[in-house]
């Protein structure tokens, strides 16, 4: 573990980390994995593209390279008939992430997630879930991760099992544990999110909070409660979709014309504006969110915005928007009236 303790050092005394997630949705958009199964087969088939995406997110301001092993566990690979490639996929994803992290001076994180088989009243499912966690954790440690993320858990029980597994098999690496912020104020096993995060913190998680599910418009109220309940660093990584009190999660969003569920096929119609992402990041900073980023639906320009709000100036900031240079909408003293006034009028409606 080349940077032992670096996660804790970065977050000490109110420090912060900008973290890019969202690999699953981005590769699905680009045509390299399938919506529905959402298995990261691209790691096996096009590892070169995985490396490029890691580099893009770092370029945009991510201070963590998260190995693309989300849904790269035994159950998901069984679903698509590739279980025999499980270790190959995990080690390759970890190797790619490590290479980019070490070459850029960023943190290198392993990743486990909701098992899709855990059932709180079923001991056999718990044992199977722990076994899945164990193998991914051990591979991550062998590949030299700085810490391990356990994320998108709908139940405190499974999140706690993930934390216990990291403590049991992780050889001392820190754990970041985030819950999937569902449409209620409590987990699927009936624990208020703020209480669940407090329990995870007390059980030894280095960072606790929420990821996925909710967008900026519906996640901040829960984050305020979590900030009040927890003493240490908290995480907030929502999806960049226009959720609301009426439609609190991306899964609940509806097409405004048909009334049909938008997830996942028509989610692009609900994408947040850049201004909304900027306002979200400002709210997180004011609230004292230490571990901040975006989940499913994220892309590089969003990460750059979050990084800049948190006071970073990543390489991509060189190309942050500057509309003063636009020939129609820019600095009128530098462009002809023909374009800045007459042509602008022509672009507007006749009313």
C-alpha positions in Angstrom: 0.0 0.0 0.0 2.2 2.8 -1.4 0.2 5.7 0.2 -0.8 4.1 3.6 -3.0 6.5 5.5 -3.2 9.1 2.7 -7.0 9.0 2.7 -7.1 9.8 6.4 -4.4 12.4 6.0 -6.3 14.2 3.2 -9.5 14.2 5.1 -8.0 15.2 8.5 -9.0 18.6 10.0 -11.8 19.2 7.5 -9.9 18.3 4.4 -11.7 17.2 1.3 -11.5 14.9 -1.7 -13.1 15.2 -5.1 -14.1 11.8 -6.4 -15.4 10.8 -9.9 -17.7 7.8 -10.1 -20.2 6.9 -12.9 -18.2 4.5 -15.1 -21.1 2.2 -15.6 -23.5 4.7 -17.2 -20.7 6.4 -19.2 -19.6 3.2 -20.8 -23.2 2.2 -21.5 -23.7 5.5 -23.3 -20.6 4.8 -25.3 -21.7 1.4 -26.3 -19.4 -0.8 -24.3 -21.7 -2.4 -21.8 -25.4 -3.3 -21.6 -28.0 -1.5 -19.6 -29.9 -3.9 -17.4 -27.1 -6.2 -16.5 -24.7 -3.3 -16.1 -21.7 -5.6 -15.9 -18.3 -3.9 -16.6 -17.4 -6.3 -19.5 -15.4 -3.4 -21.1 -12.6 -4.1 -18.6 -12.0 -7.4 -20.3 -12.8 -6.4 -23.9 -11.4 -2.8 -24.0 -9.0 -2.2 -21.1 -7.4 0.7 -23.1 -10.7 2.6 -22.9 -11.0 2.1 -19.2 -7.5 3.6 -18.7 -8.5 6.6 -20.9 -11.6 7.2 -18.8 -9.6 7.1 -15.6 -7.2 9.6 -17.1 -10.1 11.9 -18.3 -11.6 12.0 -14.8 -8.2 12.8 -13.2 -7.7 15.5 -15.9 -11.1 16.9 -14.9 -10.2 17.0 -11.2 -10.8 13.6 -9.6 -8.3 13.0 -6.8 -9.1 9.3 -6.7 -8.9 6.6 -9.3 -11.6 4.1 -8.4 -11.0 0.6 -9.9 -13.8 -0.3 -12.2 -15.0 -3.4 -10.3 -18.5 -2.1 -9.5 -20.9 -4.9 -10.4 -17.8 -6.9 -11.3 -18.6 -9.5 -8.7 -19.4 -13.2 -8.9 -23.2 -12.9 -9.1 -23.2 -10.3 -11.9 -20.6 -12.2 -14.0 -22.7 -15.4 -13.5 -25.6 -13.5 -14.9 -23.8 -12.8 -18.2 -22.0 -16.2 -18.4 -18.5 -14.9 -17.6 -18.0 -16.1 -14.0 -14.8 -17.9 -15.1 -13.3 -14.5 -15.9 -14.0 -13.0 -12.5 -10.5 -12.8 -11.2 -9.2 -11.7 -14.5 -11.6 -8.8 -14.6 -11.0 -7.7 -11.1 -7.2 -7.8 -11.3 -7.1 -6.1 -14.7 -9.4 -3.3 -13.4 -7.2 -2.9 -10.3 -4.0 -2.9 -12.4 -5.3 -0.2 -14.7 -6.5 2.0 -11.9 -3.2 1.6 -10.0 -1.2 2.5 -13.1 -3.2 5.8 -13.6 -3.2 6.6 -9.9 0.5 6.1 -9.4 1.4 8.1 -12.5 -0.9 11.0 -11.5 -0.3 11.2 -7.8 -3.9 10.4 -7.0 -5.3 7.9 -4.6 -6.0 4.3 -5.7 -9.3 2.8 -4.5 -10.8 -0.7 -4.7 -14.5 -1.1 -5.0 -17.2 -3.5 -3.7 -20.9 -2.9 -4.0 -24.4 -4.2 -3.4 -24.4 -7.9 -4.0 -27.9 -8.3 -5.5 -28.3 -11.5 -3.5 -28.2 -10.3 0.1 -31.4 -10.9 2.2 -31.4 -9.9 5.8 -33.3 -12.9 7.1 -31.4 -15.5 5.1 -28.1 -16.7 6.6 -27.1 -18.5 3.4 -27.4 -15.3 1.4 -25.3 -13.5 3.9 -22.5 -16.1 3.7 -22.6 -16.0 0.0 -22.4 -12.2 0.0 -19.5 -12.2 2.4 -17.7 -14.7 0.2 -18.1 -12.4 -2.8 -16.9 -9.4 -0.7 -13.9 -11.4 0.5 -12.5 -12.3 -2.9 -12.8 -8.8 -4.2 -11.3 -7.3 -1.1 -8.4 -9.7 -1.1 -7.6 -9.0 -4.8 -7.8 -5.3 -4.1 -5.3 -5.5 -1.2 -2.9 -7.7 -3.2 -3.0 -5.1 -5.9 -2.0 -2.3 -3.5 -5.1 -0.2 -3.0 -5.0 2.8 -0.7 -8.5 2.2 0.5 -11.7 0.4 -0.4 -15.1 1.8 -1.3 -18.2 -0.1 -0.4 -21.2 1.5 -2.0 -24.8 1.6 -3.1 -26.1 -0.5 -0.3 -29.9 -0.3 0.2 -29.8 -1.9 3.7 -27.7 -1.1 6.7 -27.2 -4.8 7.2 -25.4 -5.3 3.9 -23.4 -2.1 4.4 -22.3 -3.3 7.8 -21.4 -6.7 6.4 -19.3 -4.9 3.7 -17.5 -2.9 6.4 -16.9 -5.9 8.6 -15.5 -7.8 5.5 -13.1 -4.9 4.7 -12.0 -4.9 8.3 -11.6 -8.7 8.3 -9.9 -9.3 5.0 -8.5 -5.8 4.1 -5.4 -5.9 6.2 -6.0 -2.5 7.7 -7.0 -0.5 4.6 -9.5 2.2 5.3 -13.1 1.8 4.3 -15.5 4.4 2.7 -19.1 3.1 3.0 -22.0 4.8 1.3 -25.7 3.9 1.2 -28.0 4.1 -1.8 -30.2 7.1 -1.1 -33.6 5.6 -1.8 -37.0 7.4 -2.1 -37.6 7.2 1.7 -35.7 8.7 4.6 -34.7 5.3 5.8 -33.0 2.2 4.5 -34.7 -0.9 3.3 -34.2 -2.4 6.7 -36.0 0.5 8.4 -33.1 2.6 9.7 -33.0 6.3 9.2 -30.1 7.2 6.9 -28.5 9.5 9.5 -28.6 6.7 12.1 -27.3 4.2 9.7 -24.3 6.4 8.8 -23.6 7.1 12.5 -23.6 3.3 13.2 -21.2 2.7 10.3 -18.9 5.5 11.5 -19.0 4.1 15.0 -18.2 0.6 13.6 -15.0 1.9 12.0 -15.7 3.3 8.6 -13.3 6.2 7.7 -16.0 8.0 5.6 -19.8 7.4 5.5 -22.6 8.9 3.5 -24.8 8.5 0.4 -24.3 7.7 -3.2 -26.4 7.0 -6.3 -30.3 7.0 -6.3 -31.0 10.6 -5.5 -30.0 13.7 -7.5 -28.8 17.1 -6.2 -32.4 18.2 -5.8 -33.4 15.6 -3.3 -30.2 14.5 -1.5 -29.1 17.5 0.4 -31.8 17.3 3.0 -30.6 13.9 4.0 -27.0 15.1 4.0 -27.8 17.8 6.5 -29.1 15.2 8.9 -26.1 13.0 8.3 -23.7 15.9 8.9 -25.4 16.5 12.3 -25.3 12.9 13.2 -21.7 12.1 12.3 -18.5 13.4 13.7 -16.1 12.4 11.0 -15.8 12.9 7.2 -19.1 12.4 5.2 -19.6 11.6 1.6 -22.1 12.8 -1.0 -22.1 11.4 -4.5 -25.6 11.7 -6.1 -26.7 11.1 -9.7 -26.7 14.2 -11.9 -30.4 14.0 -12.7 -33.2 16.4 -11.8 -34.8 14.6 -8.9 -37.3 16.4 -6.6 -39.5 15.9 -3.6 -42.1 14.3 -5.9 -39.6 12.2 -7.8 -36.8 11.7 -5.3 -34.7 9.1 -7.2 -33.6 8.6 -10.8 -35.7 5.4 -10.7 -38.9 7.3 -9.9 -38.5 9.9 -12.7 -41.1 9.9 -15.4 -41.2 11.0 -18.9 -43.3 14.3 -18.9 -45.1 13.3 -22.1 -45.9 9.7 -21.6 -45.8 9.3 -17.8 -43.6 6.2 -18.2 -40.6 5.4 -16.1 -37.5 7.1 -17.5 -35.0 4.8 -15.9 -32.7 4.0 -17.6 -33.5 4.5 -21.2 -34.8 8.0 -21.1 -32.8 9.5 -18.2 -30.9 11.9 -20.6 -34.1 14.0 -20.7 -33.7 14.7 -16.9 -30.0 15.6 -16.9 -28.9 18.4 -14.6 -27.6 21.6 -16.0 -24.0 22.6 -15.2 -25.4 25.4 -13.1 -27.3 22.9 -11.0 -24.1 20.9 -10.5 -22.3 24.0 -9.5 -25.0 24.9 -7.0 -24.9 21.4 -5.6 -21.2 21.5 -5.1 -21.4 24.9 -3.3 -24.1 23.5 -1.0 -21.9 20.5 -0.2 -19.0 22.7 0.6 -21.0 24.9 2.9 -22.5 21.9 4.6 -19.0 20.4 5.3 -19.1 17.4 2.9 -15.6 16.1 2.8 -15.8 13.4 0.1 -17.7 14.8 -2.8 -18.5 13.8 -6.4 -21.1 12.3 -8.7 -22.3 8.8 -9.4 -24.3 7.2 -12.3 -24.6 9.8 -15.1 -21.4 11.6 -14.2 -19.1 12.8 -16.9 -15.9 14.8 -17.0 -17.3 18.4 -17.3 -19.4 17.8 -14.2 -16.4 16.6 -12.3 -14.4 19.7 -13.3 -17.2 21.9 -11.9 -17.2 20.1 -8.6 -13.4 20.3 -8.4 -13.4 24.0 -9.2 -16.0 24.8 -6.5 -13.9 23.0 -4.0 -11.0 25.2 -4.9 -9.1 23.0 -7.3 -7.7 24.0 -10.6 -7.3 20.7 -12.6 -5.7 20.6 -16.0 -9.2 20.7 -17.6 -9.7 24.2 -16.1 -7.7 25.5 -18.9 -10.7 24.9 -21.0 -13.5 26.0 -18.6 -16.1 28.1 -20.4 -15.3 31.7 -21.2 -18.2 33.2 -23.2 -16.5 36.6 -23.4 -14.8 35.0 -26.4 -18.0 34.1 -28.2 -18.6 36.0 -31.5 -22.3 36.6 -30.7 -22.6 36.5 -26.9 -19.2 37.7 -25.8 -17.5 41.0 -25.1 -19.2 43.4 -27.5 -16.1 45.7 -27.6 -14.2 42.9 -29.4 -16.8 41.9 -32.0 -18.8 43.5 -34.7 -22.3 44.8 -34.0 -23.5 42.8 -37.0 -22.9 39.6 -35.0 -23.4 40.7 -31.4 -26.7 42.5 -31.9 -28.3 41.8 -35.3 -27.5 38.1 -35.5 -28.4 37.6 -31.8 -31.9 38.9 -32.6 -32.2 36.4 -35.4 -31.6 33.5 -33.1 -34.6 34.4 -30.9 -38.3 33.7 -31.3 -40.6 36.2 -33.1 -42.6 37.1 -30.0 
